[in-house]
Amino acid sequence: MPITLNVAVVVVILVLFSSICDGFYLPGSYMLTYSNGQSIFGKVNSLTSIETELPFSYYSLPYCTPKEGVKKIAENLGELLMGDQIDNSPYRFRMNVNESVYLCTTKVLSEAEVKLWKQRTRDLYQVNMILDNLPAMRFTKQNGINIQWTGFPVGYSPPNSNEDYVINHLKFKVLVHEYEGSGVQIIGTGEDGGLGVISEAEQKKASGFEIVGFEVVPCSVKRDTEAMLKLKMYDTIDPINCSVELDKSQIIREQERVSFTYEVEFVKSDIRWPSRWDAYLKMEGARVHWFSIMNSLMVIFFLAGIVFVIFLRTVRRDLTRYEELDKEAQAQMNEELSGWKLVVGDVFREPTCSKLLCVMVGNGVQITGMAVVTIVFAALGFMSPASRGVLLTGMIMLYLFLGIVAGYSGVRMWRTVKGTSEGWRSLSWSVACFFPGIVFIILTVLNFILWGSKSTGAIPISLYFELFALWFCISVPLTLLGGFLGTRAEEIKYPVRTNQIPREIPERKYPSWLLVLGAGTLPFGTLFIELFFILSSIWLGRFYYVFGFLLVVLILLVVVCAEVSVVLTYMHLCVEDWRWWWKAFYASGSVALYVFLYSINYLVFDLRSLSGPVSATLYLGYSLIMAVAIMLSTGTIGFLMSFYFVHYLFSSVKID
């Protein structure tokens, strides 16, 4: 009765509290409202292509520049690493003013400019324009189906023509919603990277129009150059209809000028500001995601059944039967032991390359922690695509601060294996340098390739020093602190003594590593469908925002990795193979091999448009980083679960 009363009181308090509190929206950017006629200038991001995956600056092509000159917009760490380069642009929008505007006419195009423009056109480069933090969206029809894209092409090459045509006229449609203030509180990160809260009083002052949609229709229009040169920027011109006739389109040709114009139409919409990203984040293929989860659940239940049989039938039965015997019978039975009970004196013998194993376990714990926290926060809506680069920035900062967990895990495992804390400083430094060192080497090689291609995807030297400073000033000290705490933690004691002379392992008909590599197919079966969507979002420029599904898949992956490793470890012990340490790690960690092979499959069959050895090298380099991270994470999950399984198993055996 008192419990019921307490619950009722809590419910009443919550209801009263909610009635006096403002609602809030998370995630999103800081909401801006505009008055009639107020000028808003669009921004332009790097030119991108799904054919080359090499981003280039918007102004690497001879586009119109703003009157005040080109200025770079401040970017966060994630944006810089992703190759984003956001600049101001001359495209001006005046709230609720429909107009057709002249922008500029280029100088006479040189041979180099024409060659570059043609190359960008044939490589399917897209212009990525942004208005009030919303990317420009366009719609095309293919086989009667409406397809949604972000950005628009720099030009196009008709199949029945040898010429290339430039996109020089844009028809914008800006969807606006009239805002008069309400009790909605907006919390989120904006373009400037700040966290903003709009109070109810401020919202009432901020009445006006909010931008809730940004659509574009690109056209190629052949203009009278002489007439255009008489106009000034933002002069009004007559609106036109986009023509599909090639003789009315602007050819990319030497010794010609290109005139740029655009039209703006403002349309009132019922879409509210908190819902404006819904059009970009429409979840497609929900059935496929659910199929992936159901498939994973079937694998889990199958493996859980095997683990259940091992624990409750085989192991428990053997232990119960052994404990029921008197001492004389136990001594006799010790001579007749078979299977896992025979390796009791060798099962905790120090593995080969024990330091490397401890280092990899420390890094695996760090990467797993980073992945779990990032996906949980993303699933709760804290990392919206409205805030570009926040997801990657958050992952990097989490990785740096989780160095303390990596140092603690690695050193504690080292103490367990060695029985002493001696050498913990060296191990902590190795933990701090291992995975970042691999990433640094791969990124440096890729960066030289990007520098050679003059791509904005190349990491600036200054950013290299910033990343090094962050690693050296945050991750390294925290890893050393974690290592020190690991030396002070309670020691994990082995339940049985290790013999001085190693036991000979019986010969097997087939190599044990074959079974270990085959075990990775089960975790991969849990992951591969979601992996397709992740790769598509990275390499095909699609938004990935089904983090709820990803969180479920992550949980299922952890369970499958743990179960697979336990089953494989038990199978090896049953054939008197006491060298289980590395096999337990790679039983689940071998999923990384299949992830990398799947990445190659995706490159060959789904990224057929990817052109050139440079693009393929970049793709394989980033895929290798992903595979190494997955190996360390899944391997650590499987190893730790197997370690506790073996510890529990032999702590129940009373053999002298």
N, C-alpha and C positions, 0 to 999 in steps of 0.2 A: 504493500500500500504506500509506504513512504517513497519508494522508487517511482511509482506512477505519479505521485504528487510532484516530485522533483522534475520529471519529464514534462508535465503539464506547465509548471512554472517557467521552464526553459522555453517551451514553445510560445507561451504568452509574451515573454520578454522579446523573443526574436520577432514576433509579429509587430509588437509596438515599435521596436527599433527600426524595422524595415519600413514602417509607415512614415517615420520622420527622416529617413535617409534618402538621398538621391540614388537613382540607379546609376550604373556605370557600364561603360563599354570597353572591352579589352579583347583583342588588340586593336591597333590602328595608329594613324598618325595624328598629330595635333590638328584639330579641326580649324579650318579657316573659312570665314564668310566674306563675301565681296558685295559691294554696293553696285548699283546700276552704273555702267560706264567705266568702272574701275579697271585699270590695265593689269593683266596677268601675263607674264612671259613664260613660254614653254622652255624646257631644258632638253638637252640631247645627251644620250649615253653613247658608249662606244658602238661602232658598227660591228655586228656579229653575223656569223654564218654557221649553219649546221654542216657545211661542206668542209670548211677548213678548221673551225674551232679556234681561229686566231682573231681576237678582237683588235680593231684599229680605231683610232680617233675619228670622230665625226668630221673634223676639219682637215683630215688627210685628203679628202676630196674637195674640189673647189666650190663649196657651198657658200651661201651668203653669210656674212658675219655680222654680229650686232654693231650698232653705231659706236658703242663705248668700248668695243674690242672684245676678244674672247677671254673669258674668265673661268677658271676651274672652280667647281663647287667643292666645298670641304667634304672629304670622304672618310668613312671609318675603316678600321683595319680589314674587315671582311670584304668591303667593296674593292679596296686596293688589291687584295689577294685574288679576287675573282676577275680582275682586269677591267673593272668598271672605270670609266673616265667621264664624269658628268660635267658638261660645260653649259654656259648660258647660250641662248639662241636668239635670233631676231624675231621669232614668231610671237606676235603680240595678239592677245585676246582681250577684248573689252566686254565686260559682263553685260549680257543680254543685248549686245549690238551685233546684228547680223551684217556681215560685210564681205566684199570681195576685194582683196588687197594685192598690190604689186609689192614685191620684196626687193629684187635686184636683178641685174644682168651681169653675168660673168664677163671677164675679159676674154679675148680670143683664146680658145683652148689650144694648148701646145700638144705636141706628139706624145710626150710623157704623160700628161694629164688624161688624154684620150685613152691611151693604153691602160693606165691604172683604172679609170672609170669602167672601161670594158671588162677588165679582169674582175673587178669587184662585182659587176653585174652578173657575169657568168659564174662566179663563185656564190651567187645567191645571198649577197650581203644585205642585211636589214638595217634600216634606220630605227633607232629606239628613242622615241620622243616621250617626254613626261610633262604632264600638266597637273599642278597641284598634287604631286606625288602619284598620279595615276598614269600608267603606261598607255600609249595610244593603242587602240584595238581596231582590227579590221576583220571583215568577214568575207570569205570566198565560198563559192559553191563548187563542189567536186562530186560528180555522179549524183547530183540532186540533193546532196547533204551539205548543210551549212557548216563550215569549218571556221573556227575562231583562231586568230593569230594576234600576237602582240608585235607592234612595229610594222613597217612597210618597206618594200624593196627599194634599193637605190636605182634600179632600172630593170628592164626585162629584155629577153631575147626570144622573139616569136619563133616557133618551130618552122614556119614557112618563109623565114627571112634570114639573110646573112648579116643583117644589121643589128645593132644594140640600141635600145631606146632608153632615155633618161626619164625618171619620175621628177617632173618639175612643177606640177600643180597638185595641191592637196585640198581636199574638201573635208573640213573638220565638222563634226557634230559634237557639241558639248552639252551633256545632260546636266541640268541644274535643278536643285530643290530649294524652295523658299523656306528659310529658317527664321523663326521668330522667337527662339529660346524656349526651353522646356526643362523639365527636371532630370534631364539625362546628363550624367557626369562622364566626361570622356577622359580616359587614362590611356596613355600609350606613348610610343616613341615616334618621333617625327623625322622629317628629312634632316633636321639639324642634329639628330641623335639625342635630343633632350627628352626628359620625361615630363609630360605636361598634364595638369589637372585643371579643367575649366569649371569654375564654381557656377552656381545657378545665377548669381548676380551678374557675373561676367557674360554668361550666355545670353541674358536678356539684352545686354548692351550690344551683343554681337549679331543682332538680327540682320539678315541680308540673304544672300544666295550662296549655297554651298555646291561645289562641283561633285557630281556623283557618277559621271560617265564621260569617257573621252574616246570617240570613234573617228576613224579616218578612212577616206576613200582616195587612193593614190591614182594620179592620171599623168599621162604624157601628152603635152600640148605644144604644137609648133606655133611659135609667136612671131609677130613682125618685130624683128630686133630693133629696127630704126625707131619705130613708134614707142617701144618699151624703154629705149635709152633716154627718151624725153621725160620719163616719169621719175619721181622721187620715191624713196622707200615709204611705204604705207599709203601711197596714193590709191584712190578708189578706181577699180576697173570693173568692166561688165562681167557678171558671172557666166560660166560656160558649162556645158554638159560634157562629160568625159566621153570621148570618141574611141571606138575600137579600130577605126580605120588607120592603117599605118602611115598613109600619106599625110595625115593630120597630126602625127606624133613627132616628137623631137628626137632626131637621130644624134647619137654621140659621134661627132665627127671633128676632124682637125679644122682649124681656122674658122670655127663657128662659135657663136656666143649662145649661152643658155639663159633664158629668162625664167625666174622663179616667182610664182604667184600662189596665193591660197585663198580659200573661202572659209568663213566661219558661220555656223548656224547654231544658235542656242535653243535648246528644246527643254521645256519644263517636264519634270519627271516626278513620279511618286516614290522613287527609290530614296530611302533615308541614308544619311551619311554613314552610319555604322554598317550598312549593307552594301556599300558601293563596291567592295572587293569581291562580292559573291559571284559576279559575272566572270571574274578571272579564276576563281577557285572552285568552279563547278566540278564536283567529283564524278568522274566518268569511270565506268568499269567497276562499280561497287560489287557486283556479283563476283567478279574475278577476285577481288580482295577477300570476300567471304569464302570463296572456294579455297583460296590459299590457307585461310585460317582453319577451315574444316579439314583440309588435307593434313595440316600440321597436327591437329588434335588427334587424328587417326594414328599418326606416327607416334605421338606421345603415349597414347593408350596402349599401343602395341609394345613399346619399350617398357612402359610402366608394368605391363603384365610380366615381362621377362624379369625385371628387377624384383617384382613381388615374389615370383617363383624362387629366385636366388635367395632372397632374404628369408621368407617364411617357410619355404619347403626344404631347400637344400642345406643352407647354412644353419638355420635354427634346428633342423632335425639332427644334423651332425653334432652340433654343440650339446643339445639335450641328451642325446645318446651317450656322448663322451662323459658328461657330468654325472650320469647315473651309475657309471662303473666305479668299482672300488679301486684303490691305488694299484693293487697287483694287476688288475685287468687293464687299467690305464697304461701301465708300463708295457704290458704285452701289446696293447693297441698302438702305442707309440711306434713299435717296431713294424707295424702293419699299415701305418698311415699312408695315405695316397693323396694326390691332388694338392690343393692349396695349403694343407696343414704341414706338408713336407718342407715348405720354404720358410717356415717360421723363423729360422735363424739367419735368413738372408733377405727377407722382404724389406727391411729398412736399411740395407746396405747402401752406402753413399753412391749416387748415380754418377756416370761419367759426365764431365763438363757441368758439375753441380753449380758452379758460379753463374754460368750462362743461363741455366734453368731458373735460378733465383732472380736474375736480372729480367728475364722474360716474364716471369710471374708478376714481378713488381710493375712492369710496364703494362701487362695485361689488366691488372686491377685498375690502374690509372685510366686506361682507355675505356674499359667497361663502365667505370664510374662516370666518365665524361659523357658516354653515349646515353646511359640511363637518365642522367639528370637533364641533358639537352632534350631528349625525346619527351620526357615528362613535361618539361616547361613548354615545349612546342605544342604538345597535345592539349595543354591547358590554355593555349592561345597567347602565350607571352612573346612568341617570336614570329610575328606576322611578316609576310612578304612585303607588306607596305613599308617596312623598315629594312631597306636593302642592306645586306651584309651583316645583319644582327646575328643570324644563326651561326655563321662561321666565326664571327668575333666572339660570341658566347662560348662556342666549343673550344676555341684557343685559350680563353681566359680560364675556363673550367679545367682544362688539361694542365695549365700552369699551376693552379692552386691545389690540384689533386696530387701534386708531387709529394706531399707529405704522406699520403696514403700509399703511394708507390714505394717510397723509401722504407716505410714501416713494414709493408708486406714482404718486400725483398729481403730485408735484414732479418726479419723474424724467421722466414723460411731458411735463410743461411744459418742462423743459430741452431735451428732444428736439425739440419743436415750435418753440420760440422760439430755441433755440441759446444761451440764456443763463439764469442762475439768478435774474436780477432779477425781483422780485415774488413770490418763493417764500413769504414770510410771509403775504401776502394770500391766496395760493392755499391755503396750509395752513389758514388760518382758514375759508376757504370750504368746504374738504373737511370740516372738523370740524362745520360748522353746517348743511350742505346737507340731508342725509337726516334728522338729528334735528330740524331746523327744520320739515320737512314733517310729520313724525310729531307734533311738538308742536302745530302748528296744527290738524291733524285731531282729535287727542285733546282739545284744549281745547274745540273746538266740540261734540264728543260728550259731554264732561264737563258742559258747561252743560245739555245735554239730560238727562243722568242726574241731575244735581242737581235739576233741575226735577221729575223723577219720584220723587225721594227714594229712589233705588236704592242698594244697597250696592256696585254696580258703579262708582259715581263715585269718581274718584281723590281722596283727601283732599288739602287744600292742603299739609299737612306732607310728604306723599309727593312732591308736585310739587317742593318745595324740596330734598328728598333726591335725587331724580333729577337735578335741575339741578346739585347739588353734586357728584354722582358724575361727571356729564358734564364739568363745568368743571375738576374736580380730577384726573380720570384721562384721559378721552378727549382733551381739548384739549391738555394738555401732551405726551401721547404722539404726537398728530398733528403738533404742531410739531417734536418731536424726529425723527419719521419724515421730515418735510419737510427738516430740516437734513441728515439722513443722505442724502436724495435728492440734495441739492446736492453732496455729496462723492462720490457714486457715479460709476462710469465712464460717460461720455456715450455715448449710442447715436448713432453717426454714420450719416448717410444715404450709401448707396453711389453715388448719382448727384447731380449738381448740379441746382438748380432754376432754370429760365429766369426772366428778369425780367418778360417779358410772358406772361400766361396764355394757354394755347391755347384756341381756341374749341371748344366741345363741339358735335358734330353734333346736329341735331334728331332726336327719336325719335318713333315713331308713337304710343307710349303713355308715360305718365309713369313714371319709374323708381321712384317711391315706391310705385306699385301692386305692383311685383314685391317690394319690400322688405316691405310689409305681408303679402303672400301667403306670404313665406318663414316667417313666424311660425307657420304652421299645422303645420309639421313638428316643431318642438320641443314644441308643444302636444299633438300626437299621442302624444308620449312621456309626457307628464305628466298628461293629463286623467283617466285612470282612478284613479290614486293621489290626484289632487286631490279626487275625489268622496269617498273615505274620510276624507281630512283635514277637509274641510268638514263631513262628518257627525259627526266626533268633536268638532269645535268647537261646532257649532250644535245638535246633537241629543243632546249629553251622553253620547256613547259614548267608550269608552277606545280610544285609538289606540296600538298597541304593536308594529306590524309594521315597526319601523325597519330591519330587515334588507332588506326589500323597498324601503323608501324610499331606503336607501343605494345599492342597485343602480340604481334609477330616477334618482337624482341623478347617478351616474357616466354613465349613458346620456344624460341631458339635457346634460351638459357636452360630451360627444362630438358630439351632434347639433348643438348651438349652434355649436361650432367649425367643423363641416363645412358647415353652411348658410351661415355668414358668409363662409367662404373661397370657396365656389362663387359666391355673389352678387357678391363683390368681383371675382372673375376675370371674370364676365360683364359687369360695368360697365366694367372696364378694356378688354375686348375691343371695346366699342363706343365707345372713346376718351373715356369719362367718367372723368376723374381725381379727381372729388369723391367719393371712396370712404369717407372717414373716418366721417361720420355714418351713411351707409348700411350700413357694416359693423356699426356699433353697433346700429342698429335692425333689421337683418336677423334677428338672434337676439333682440334685446330686444323686438320686436313681439309675442312670445309673451305678454307681460304684458297686451296688449289682449284677447287671446282668453281669458286667465285671468279678467279682469274681466267680460267678456261671459258667460263660463260661470258666474261667481258670480251674475250677474243671472238667468241661466237656472235656476240651482239655487234661488234665492229664489222664483221664480215657480212652478216645477213641483215642487220637493222640499220647500220650506218653505211650503207653501200655508197651513199653520196659523198662520204668523207674522202677528200682527195689529197694525194701527196704524202710522201714519207714523213714530212714534218708534222702534219696533223695526226698521223697514225702513231708516231713516236710520243707525242704529247698525250694522246689517249692512253697508250699502254703504260706510260710513266705514272699518270695519275691512278690508273687501275692497279698498278703494282703497290702504290702507297696504301690504297684501300684494302688490298688483299693482305698486306703485312699487318695492318691494324686489326683486321678481322681474325687473322691467325693468332695474334697475341691475346686478343680478348677471349675468343672461344676456347683456345688452348688452356688458358688460365682457369676458365670456368670448369672445364672437364678435369684438369689436374687437381684443383683444390677439392672437388667433390670426390674424386678417386682417393686422394690422400686421407680424407676423413672417413671414407668407406673402409679402406685398408686398416686405418688406426682403430676403428670401431670393431672390425672383424677380428683382429688379432688381440685386442684387449679382452675379448671374450674367451680366448683359448688359454688354458692353464697347462702349458707344457714347459717343463724345466729345460 
